[in-house]
């Protein structure tokens, strides 16, 4: 899931490096493996759920990429791409089980549709929204820490 957060006022080159460092450090402190192999950013992979410390909603994130830059004269932004592989797999497995069980005549079709919608919302929608919100908060805190 892609997201971006504008950096206002525009940061200096030193400030952008500091923001990237702070975000990478925060993720590393939570057990993520951070690789600085992207120009102006980094890639990361989150630990297994039982191997991380203080992950909270970030349990839903499997990996991601963070970059800072400006494109075509736009203002500077922190751009991030979070991959939610674990909730996706869990949701697909649960929905497959529900469909298989439901088509065997256990539920009316409308009830099956309701159960699929609730399953998707609870196992994918809510965890991903909470993880995105927490990540945006981490970006904001890194930005304020540099300006502070």
N, C-alpha and C positions, 0 to 999 in steps of 0.2 A: 504494500500500500504506500503510495507516494504522498509526501507532504512537504510543505516548505513554510518557513517562518521568516518574514522580512527582518533585516537588521537596521533599525533606525535608532539613532543617527548612523550614517555610514561609518563602518569601522576602518581602522588603518590596517595595513598588512600585518603588523605585529599583533593587533587585537584579533584578527581572524585566526592566526596561528594559535593564539591563547585559547580562543573558544574551542577550536578543534582539540587541543590538548586537554582542556577541562572535560569535554564530553567523553573523549576516549578514556581519560583517567576515571571518570565516574562509572563508566561501563566496566572497566577493568576491575574496579573495586567491588563490583557486583558479580565478578566471576567470568565476565566475557573475555574472549580472545580477540584482541584488537590488532589489526594489521594496517599500518600506514603505507599502503601501496597504491593509493589513489591521490592524484594531484589535488591539493586543497581539501583533503578529507581523509577518511579511513573506512575500512570494512570491519565488520565485527560478527562474531558468532556467539550466541548466548550459551551458557552452560546447560546441561541437563537439569530438569527441575529440582532434583535433590542435591545438585552440586553447587548451586548459586546461593549467595547470601543477600538477603534483602531485595529479592527480585520483585515481589509484589505482582502487579499487573504485567510486568515485563516477562512473566512466564510464558505469555502467549507469543512472544517474538522468538523466532528461530535464528534469524540472521538479518543483516542489513548493511546499508552503506550510507555514509554521511559526507556531504560536500558543502563547501562554502564558496560562493562565487556570484558573479553578476553576468547575465547573458544579454547581449544586444542592447547595452545601455540601461538595462533594468537596474533597480536598486539591488544591493547585496542581499543575499538570502542564504539561510541554512536550508539545504535540500536533503531530505532523507527518504530512503526506501526501506521500509520494514517488511520482512517476509514472515507471514504467519502460517508456517507449515504445520505445526502441531495442531492448532485448532481446526485447520482445514481437514487434516486426516481424521481427526476425532469426529468431526461433523459428518464427513462422508461415510464413515463406518456406521455411525448411529443412524443416519438417514437410510442407508442401505438395509440395515436390520429392520427398521420401521417399515420400509416399503415391502420387504419380503414378508414380514409378519402380517402387515395390513392387507396385502393382496391375497392372502390365504383366506380371506373372508372374516377376519376377526373384527374389523372396524368398517363403518361406512366410509366412502371416499372423502367426504368433507371432513370427517374427524381425522383421517389420515393426513390430509393436507394441513389441518390445524396443528397436528403433532409435529409434522415436518417443519413448519414455520417456527414453532416454539423451540424445537431442537436447534435449528439454525441460529435463532436469536440468542439462546442461552449458551451454546457451545462455541459460536463463532462471533456473532455480532457484539455482544457485550464485552467479552474479553479483549477483542481487538480495539474497540473504542476506548476502553480503559487504558490499554497499553499505549495507544496513540496519545492520549491525554497526558500520561505520565512522561512519555518521551518529550512532548512539547514543553512540559514543565522543566525537564532537565535542560533543554536547549535554552529556555528563558533564564534559568538560574545560572548557566554558564555565561550567558551574555551579560547578565547583571553583575556577575563576579568580576568580569573584565572591566566593566565600566565603573564598578563600585569604588 
